[in-house]
Structures are given as structure tokens and as C-alpha cells.
Amino acid sequence: GERRVPGLTWGDVCPDCLGGLHRRASPVARRISLFAALLVVAYAWWGITLTPASRVWVAGVAIGTYFVVRKIATAIAIEVMRKS
């Protein structure tokens, strides 16, 4: 429901609502980030010659891609869910 939260400025979301948005956005962001990380691995698998050292780098880049894309996808999903 709509209730007043002290210290909340115009346009901000209360902590309870933000938690709910985060829970709803998390599965969407998880799928998107997993897909992006798999794209990185697929590109490396079929696009370049892999040596043992380059496999370590590809794994690191895929993990980094997962976390960066998840952060961005979560923020975008929360904004889209706020508007709807």
C-alpha cells in the first residue's frame, strides 16, 4: 500500500518496495548474464585458438562478463518494472 516513509524524496522507492523489485528482477538478470557469459565462451571456443593460458583468460573474462552484465541487467530490469 501507499504509506509515508520518513526521509524518502520524491521519486525514490521505499526499501521494502525496492527489495521486492530486486527479487523480481534477479531471475531475469541472472538469465541474461548467463547468456552473455556463454556467448563469450562460445566466441572463444569457435573464434580463436585456445591455449592453456588463453583458457584461463577466457574463464576470467566470462566470469567478469557475468557479474558486470548481471549488475547492469538488474538495474535496467528494476527501472522497467518500476515504470510498469
N, C-alpha and C positions, 0 to 999 in steps of 0.2 A: 504494500500500500504506500500511499504518499505520506511521509512523516518528515518533520523538520529535523535536520541534523546540524548541531552547532558547528560553526567553523567551515561549513561547506559553501563554496562560492557558486555563483550562477553558472550552470552548465556542467558542473562536476557531478560525478556519480558517487553515491554513498558507498562505504566499504562493503556492506552486505550485498548490494547490487553488483558491485564490481567483482566480488567473489563468485557470484552466480554467472556473470558474463564470462569470467575466466574459466569456470568449469564447463560451460557450453562451448567455448572457443577452443579449448585444449585438444579435443579429439580431432577437430578439423585441422588445426595447426600441426598436429602430430603426423597425420596422413600426408599433408603437403610437404613437410620437411623430410619425411622418409622417402617420398617420391623424388625430391630434389637430390638427396644423398645417393639414391640408387642411380639416378641419371649421371652423376659424377663418376660412380664406379663403372657404369656401362660404357661411358665415353672412354675411360681409361682402359677398360678391358678390350674394347674393339678399336679404339682410335690410336693407341700408342703401344710401343713395345715395352713390356713391363720387365724390369729387372727386380731383384730382391729389394734394392734400396728404393726404387720408384714405387713399389707396392706399399712400403711404409708411408711414403709421402701421400699416395692416393688415399690410404686409410685415414691419415690425419686430415686431409682436405675434405673427405667425405664426412667425417665426424664434425669438423668445423662448419661445413655447409649445413648439416642437420641442425646444429644449435642456432646458427645465425638465421636461417630460414624459419625455424620454429619461432624465434623471438619476433621476427617481422610478421609472420603469418598470424600469430596470436594477436598482435596489436591491430592488424587490419581486420581480423575477424571480430574483435571486440567492438571496433568502430562501426562495422557493418551491422552487427547485432544491436548496437545502441540506437542506430537510426531506424531500425525496423520494429 
